[in-house]
Each structure stands twice: as C-alpha cells, then as structure tokens.
Amino acid sequence: MISPGKLMAMAKKWQKMAGIGRRRKICLPRDKNSSRLADKGHFVVYSMDKRRFMVPLSYLSSTIFIELLRMSEEEFGLPRDGPITLPFDSAAIEYMVSVVGT
C-alpha cells in the first residue's frame, strides 16, 4: 500500500505533466473600460470582428439567441476554454440584440 504522502506527490506530478502544453492565450482586443468578467446576470459573446457584447441572461430564453448559439456551435464548435464567438459582424449582432430587447 502507498503512503498518503507519496500518493499526494504522485498526483501533483501527474497534474504538472498533464498541464504541460495546456497554456493557451486568448488575445482579443478589449476596451480599457471593459472588464474580464461579465456583470452579474449577463454573459459575453464576441462578433467575428472581435467586438465584445455583454448580453443579459434572460435573452437565453429567446428563440433568436438559441438559434444564434446553435449557428455558432456549427461554425466554430463548442468553446471549451475560450469566448463564444457568433458568426456575424458587430452591426448584425447589435441589430439582433435590439430586436430581442424590445
């Protein structure tokens, strides 16, 4: 039987080995006034031209946004560690947000 100390040391070593090559950087332009995190009750999506949109969570019940997210999944796949990018330019996303918001 392995001692708990040795088991912990092996687990830490395996975690380090598994983490090698996992360092990913996401370089998206941000405004100085935008923060990394979304405000409470919001989520963040990006347009194809790398513009950031903070959208209320209540929009997720809209069929328009559900379809937008489905289209994003088809175009780019599911983002595991990066931002959600919608396959539209910023003008189109602004229009869709205004339609859902009314």
VOKOL-405644 format. One record per residue: residue number from 1; residue in one letter; chain; x, y, z of N, C-alpha, C in turn. Coordinates in Angstrom, 3 decimals. Example, Ala and Ser with C-alpha at 12.3 -4.5 7.8 and 13.67 -1.06 7.14 Angstrom:
<sites>
{site 1; "A"; "A"; {13.190; -5.690; 7.800}; {12.300; -4.500; 7.800}; {13.200; -3.300; 7.800}};
{site 2; "S"; "A"; {12.850; -2.250; 7.080}; {13.670; -1.060; 7.140}; {12.900; 0.030; 7.870}};
</sites>
This chain:
<sites>
{site 1; "M"; "A"; {0.835; -1.163; 0.000}; {0.000; 0.000; 0.000}; {0.896; 1.247; 0.000}};
{site 2; "I"; "A"; {0.488; 2.282; -0.760}; {1.263; 3.518; -0.881}; {0.848; 4.469; 0.231}};
{site 3; "S"; "A"; {1.833; 5.130; 0.793}; {1.536; 6.092; 1.865}; {0.807; 7.305; 1.286}};
{site 4; "P"; "A"; {-0.005; 7.968; 2.093}; {-0.733; 9.153; 1.607}; {0.186; 10.256; 1.090}};
{site 5; "G"; "A"; {1.336; 10.420; 1.693}; {2.298; 11.431; 1.252}; {2.814; 11.147; -0.150}};
{site 6; "K"; "A"; {3.177; 9.881; -0.406}; {3.652; 9.501; -1.739}; {2.538; 9.634; -2.766}};
{site 7; "L"; "A"; {1.334; 9.266; -2.380}; {0.188; 9.365; -3.283}; {-0.067; 10.818; -3.674}};
{site 8; "M"; "A"; {0.032; 11.729; -2.709}; {-0.155; 13.150; -2.998}; {0.943; 13.674; -3.922}};
{site 9; "A"; "A"; {2.177; 13.241; -3.674}; {3.295; 13.675; -4.516}; {3.118; 13.178; -5.943}};
{site 10; "M"; "A"; {2.676; 11.944; -6.105}; {2.438; 11.399; -7.456}; {1.316; 12.152; -8.154}};
{site 11; "A"; "A"; {0.265; 12.474; -7.415}; {-0.863; 13.196; -8.008}; {-0.422; 14.582; -8.479}};
{site 12; "K"; "A"; {0.382; 15.288; -7.682}; {0.875; 16.604; -8.074}; {1.763; 16.508; -9.307}};
{site 13; "K"; "A"; {2.596; 15.492; -9.361}; {3.478; 15.296; -10.514}; {2.652; 15.031; -11.771}};
{site 14; "W"; "A"; {1.624; 14.218; -11.679}; {0.767; 13.921; -12.826}; {0.008; 15.172; -13.281}};
{site 15; "Q"; "A"; {-0.426; 15.986; -12.320}; {-1.113; 17.225; -12.679}; {-0.183; 18.166; -13.429}};
{site 16; "K"; "A"; {1.070; 18.263; -12.981}; {2.038; 19.102; -13.680}; {2.279; 18.587; -15.093}};
{site 17; "M"; "A"; {2.434; 17.271; -15.224}; {2.692; 16.685; -16.536}; {1.494; 16.876; -17.466}};
{site 18; "A"; "A"; {0.309; 16.760; -16.921}; {-0.891; 16.939; -17.731}; {-1.062; 18.397; -18.136}};
{site 19; "G"; "A"; {-0.571; 19.319; -17.319}; {-0.706; 20.745; -17.606}; {0.291; 21.276; -18.615}};
{site 20; "I"; "A"; {1.356; 20.517; -18.904}; {2.346; 20.958; -19.883}; {1.689; 21.017; -21.251}};
{site 21; "G"; "A"; {1.868; 22.112; -21.942}; {1.288; 22.270; -23.268}; {-0.151; 22.734; -23.248}};
{site 22; "R"; "A"; {-0.705; 22.961; -22.077}; {-2.095; 23.395; -21.976}; {-2.225; 24.905; -21.891}};
{site 23; "R"; "A"; {-1.136; 25.578; -21.818}; {-1.221; 27.026; -21.665}; {-1.712; 27.630; -22.963}};
{site 24; "R"; "A"; {-2.863; 28.244; -22.860}; {-3.476; 28.852; -24.033}; {-3.691; 30.326; -23.750}};
{site 25; "K"; "A"; {-3.462; 31.121; -24.748}; {-3.719; 32.545; -24.622}; {-4.808; 32.920; -25.604}};
{site 26; "I"; "A"; {-5.719; 33.718; -25.133}; {-6.761; 34.253; -25.984}; {-6.499; 35.741; -26.088}};
{site 27; "C"; "A"; {-6.159; 36.175; -27.263}; {-5.823; 37.580; -27.453}; {-6.942; 38.252; -28.229}};
{site 28; "L"; "A"; {-7.808; 38.894; -27.507}; {-8.879; 39.645; -28.126}; {-8.763; 41.091; -27.684}};
{site 29; "P"; "A"; {-8.937; 42.014; -28.615}; {-8.852; 43.412; -28.208}; {-9.989; 43.763; -27.264}};
{site 30; "R"; "A"; {-9.652; 44.487; -26.208}; {-10.669; 44.912; -25.245}; {-10.531; 46.400; -25.038}};
{site 31; "D"; "A"; {-11.641; 47.028; -24.764}; {-11.612; 48.424; -24.392}; {-11.035; 48.542; -22.990}};
{site 32; "K"; "A"; {-10.494; 49.698; -22.675}; {-9.951; 49.882; -21.334}; {-11.036; 49.867; -20.278}};
{site 33; "N"; "A"; {-12.275; 50.240; -20.671}; {-13.352; 50.281; -19.690}; {-14.096; 48.954; -19.567}};
{site 34; "S"; "A"; {-13.743; 47.960; -20.367}; {-14.411; 46.658; -20.248}; {-13.609; 45.750; -19.323}};
{site 35; "S"; "A"; {-14.297; 45.024; -18.494}; {-13.614; 44.131; -17.569}; {-13.590; 42.727; -18.147}};
{site 36; "R"; "A"; {-12.825; 41.863; -17.531}; {-12.731; 40.480; -17.994}; {-14.030; 39.728; -17.761}};
{site 37; "L"; "A"; {-14.656; 39.984; -16.641}; {-15.847; 39.253; -16.270}; {-17.096; 40.006; -16.682}};
{site 38; "A"; "A"; {-18.122; 39.252; -16.945}; {-19.411; 39.859; -17.259}; {-20.061; 40.332; -15.966}};
{site 39; "D"; "A"; {-20.908; 41.323; -16.095}; {-21.668; 41.784; -14.930}; {-22.599; 40.674; -14.472}};
{site 40; "K"; "A"; {-23.061; 40.777; -13.257}; {-23.974; 39.783; -12.716}; {-25.244; 39.746; -13.565}};
{site 41; "G"; "A"; {-25.661; 38.547; -13.960}; {-26.862; 38.380; -14.762}; {-26.631; 38.565; -16.253}};
{site 42; "H"; "A"; {-25.363; 38.553; -16.691}; {-25.029; 38.729; -18.095}; {-24.033; 37.666; -18.543}};
{site 43; "F"; "A"; {-23.909; 37.486; -19.854}; {-22.854; 36.662; -20.422}; {-22.237; 37.430; -21.580}};
{site 44; "V"; "A"; {-21.051; 37.023; -21.996}; {-20.307; 37.761; -23.014}; {-20.190; 36.916; -24.276}};
{site 45; "V"; "A"; {-20.431; 37.554; -25.412}; {-20.194; 36.945; -26.723}; {-19.349; 37.923; -27.537}};
{site 46; "Y"; "A"; {-18.668; 37.397; -28.535}; {-17.852; 38.210; -29.423}; {-18.366; 38.071; -30.844}};
{site 47; "S"; "A"; {-18.197; 39.134; -31.618}; {-18.562; 39.097; -33.032}; {-17.354; 38.626; -33.841}};
{site 48; "M"; "A"; {-17.560; 38.431; -35.129}; {-16.455; 37.999; -35.989}; {-15.353; 39.056; -36.053}};
{site 49; "D"; "A"; {-15.722; 40.322; -35.906}; {-14.712; 41.378; -35.925}; {-14.185; 41.692; -34.521}};
{site 50; "K"; "A"; {-14.322; 40.713; -33.611}; {-13.741; 40.728; -32.261}; {-14.325; 41.797; -31.343}};
{site 51; "R"; "A"; {-15.546; 42.227; -31.589}; {-16.200; 43.188; -30.698}; {-16.925; 42.425; -29.595}};
{site 52; "R"; "A"; {-16.845; 42.947; -28.387}; {-17.383; 42.272; -27.203}; {-18.782; 42.782; -26.904}};
{site 53; "F"; "A"; {-19.713; 41.841; -26.648}; {-21.082; 42.182; -26.303}; {-21.440; 41.522; -24.983}};
{site 54; "M"; "A"; {-21.965; 42.301; -24.047}; {-22.449; 41.766; -22.790}; {-23.970; 41.674; -22.894}};
{site 55; "V"; "A"; {-24.484; 40.460; -22.796}; {-25.891; 40.181; -23.069}; {-26.562; 39.670; -21.790}};
{site 56; "P"; "A"; {-27.771; 40.149; -21.481}; {-28.472; 39.647; -20.289}; {-28.810; 38.152; -20.417}};
{site 57; "L"; "A"; {-28.738; 37.449; -19.306}; {-29.048; 36.014; -19.306}; {-30.494; 35.741; -19.726}};
{site 58; "S"; "A"; {-31.376; 36.698; -19.519}; {-32.776; 36.495; -19.896}; {-32.939; 36.299; -21.405}};
{site 59; "Y"; "A"; {-31.960; 36.755; -22.195}; {-32.033; 36.582; -23.645}; {-31.857; 35.119; -24.057}};
{site 60; "L"; "A"; {-31.346; 34.286; -23.150}; {-31.151; 32.873; -23.485}; {-32.472; 32.137; -23.679}};
{site 61; "S"; "A"; {-33.562; 32.709; -23.201}; {-34.867; 32.079; -23.413}; {-35.467; 32.474; -24.759}};
{site 62; "S"; "A"; {-34.822; 33.391; -25.462}; {-35.300; 33.836; -26.763}; {-34.900; 32.830; -27.848}};
{site 63; "T"; "A"; {-35.824; 32.528; -28.736}; {-35.507; 31.587; -29.822}; {-34.451; 32.153; -30.762}};
{site 64; "I"; "A"; {-34.390; 33.473; -30.888}; {-33.369; 34.086; -31.746}; {-31.975; 33.796; -31.199}};
{site 65; "F"; "A"; {-31.772; 33.998; -29.897}; {-30.454; 33.756; -29.321}; {-30.113; 32.270; -29.279}};
{site 66; "I"; "A"; {-31.097; 31.446; -29.068}; {-30.840; 29.996; -29.094}; {-30.331; 29.600; -30.475}};
{site 67; "E"; "A"; {-30.950; 30.145; -31.512}; {-30.520; 29.833; -32.876}; {-29.142; 30.427; -33.176}};
{site 68; "L"; "A"; {-28.860; 31.617; -32.664}; {-27.526; 32.211; -32.843}; {-26.440; 31.337; -32.223}};
{site 69; "L"; "A"; {-26.698; 30.853; -31.024}; {-25.724; 29.983; -30.356}; {-25.580; 28.656; -31.093}};
{site 70; "R"; "A"; {-26.654; 28.157; -31.641}; {-26.592; 26.923; -32.427}; {-25.745; 27.140; -33.690}};
{site 71; "M"; "A"; {-25.927; 28.287; -34.334}; {-25.131; 28.603; -35.524}; {-23.653; 28.758; -35.167}};
{site 72; "S"; "A"; {-23.377; 29.358; -34.016}; {-22.002; 29.494; -33.566}; {-21.363; 28.131; -33.324}};
{site 73; "E"; "A"; {-22.131; 27.227; -32.744}; {-21.626; 25.871; -32.499}; {-21.307; 25.167; -33.808}};
{site 74; "E"; "A"; {-22.164; 25.323; -34.815}; {-21.916; 24.695; -36.112}; {-20.685; 25.280; -36.788}};
{site 75; "E"; "A"; {-20.505; 26.590; -36.657}; {-19.404; 27.277; -37.326}; {-18.061; 27.033; -36.645}};
{site 76; "F"; "A"; {-18.023; 27.162; -35.317}; {-16.759; 27.140; -34.586}; {-16.610; 25.969; -33.626}};
{site 77; "G"; "A"; {-17.659; 25.210; -33.389}; {-17.615; 24.161; -32.386}; {-17.883; 24.736; -31.009}};
{site 78; "L"; "A"; {-17.904; 23.881; -30.015}; {-18.158; 24.334; -28.645}; {-16.874; 24.874; -28.033}};
{site 79; "P"; "A"; {-16.886; 26.108; -27.522}; {-15.673; 26.650; -26.902}; {-15.470; 26.042; -25.515}};
{site 80; "R"; "A"; {-14.344; 25.376; -25.326}; {-14.083; 24.768; -24.027}; {-13.402; 25.736; -23.080}};
{site 81; "D"; "A"; {-12.523; 26.563; -23.606}; {-11.802; 27.471; -22.722}; {-11.663; 28.868; -23.318}};
{site 82; "G"; "A"; {-12.413; 29.133; -24.339}; {-12.341; 30.445; -24.967}; {-13.696; 31.109; -25.015}};
{site 83; "P"; "A"; {-13.750; 32.262; -25.638}; {-15.009; 33.000; -25.691}; {-15.973; 32.413; -26.722}};
{site 84; "I"; "A"; {-17.238; 32.730; -26.552}; {-18.254; 32.361; -27.540}; {-18.205; 33.412; -28.633}};
{site 85; "T"; "A"; {-18.002; 32.979; -29.861}; {-17.960; 33.886; -30.998}; {-19.146; 33.588; -31.892}};
{site 86; "L"; "A"; {-19.926; 34.617; -32.176}; {-21.074; 34.467; -33.065}; {-20.625; 34.753; -34.495}};
{site 87; "P"; "A"; {-21.132; 33.998; -35.472}; {-20.658; 34.137; -36.853}; {-21.278; 35.322; -37.590}};
{site 88; "F"; "A"; {-21.253; 36.499; -36.976}; {-21.799; 37.714; -37.571}; {-20.896; 38.884; -37.224}};
{site 89; "D"; "A"; {-21.004; 39.959; -38.002}; {-20.260; 41.162; -37.653}; {-21.004; 41.918; -36.553}};
{site 90; "S"; "A"; {-20.360; 42.938; -36.028}; {-20.916; 43.635; -34.870}; {-22.230; 44.350; -35.193}};
{site 91; "A"; "A"; {-22.394; 44.863; -36.415}; {-23.635; 45.549; -36.774}; {-24.825; 44.592; -36.735}};
{site 92; "A"; "A"; {-24.632; 43.382; -37.237}; {-25.714; 42.390; -37.232}; {-26.072; 41.978; -35.802}};
{site 93; "I"; "A"; {-25.078; 41.802; -34.959}; {-25.346; 41.414; -33.573}; {-26.040; 42.545; -32.834}};
{site 94; "E"; "A"; {-25.636; 43.789; -33.060}; {-26.337; 44.922; -32.446}; {-27.798; 44.940; -32.837}};
{site 95; "Y"; "A"; {-28.077; 44.669; -34.106}; {-29.472; 44.635; -34.569}; {-30.238; 43.521; -33.876}};
{site 96; "M"; "A"; {-29.652; 42.321; -33.803}; {-30.344; 41.181; -33.187}; {-30.580; 41.421; -31.698}};
{site 97; "V"; "A"; {-29.625; 42.035; -31.015}; {-29.802; 42.346; -29.596}; {-30.939; 43.352; -29.431}};
{site 98; "S"; "A"; {-31.011; 44.331; -30.329}; {-32.084; 45.321; -30.221}; {-33.449; 44.691; -30.504}};
{site 99; "V"; "A"; {-33.511; 43.722; -31.420}; {-34.777; 43.041; -31.707}; {-35.230; 42.217; -30.504}};
{site 100; "V"; "A"; {-34.304; 41.490; -29.897}; {-34.647; 40.656; -28.745}; {-35.001; 41.527; -27.552}};
{site 101; "G"; "A"; {-34.330; 42.666; -27.405}; {-34.547; 43.534; -26.251}; {-35.871; 44.277; -26.259}};
{site 102; "T"; "A"; {-36.538; 44.338; -27.401}; {-37.816; 45.070; -27.454}; {-39.002; 44.192; -27.142}};
</sites>
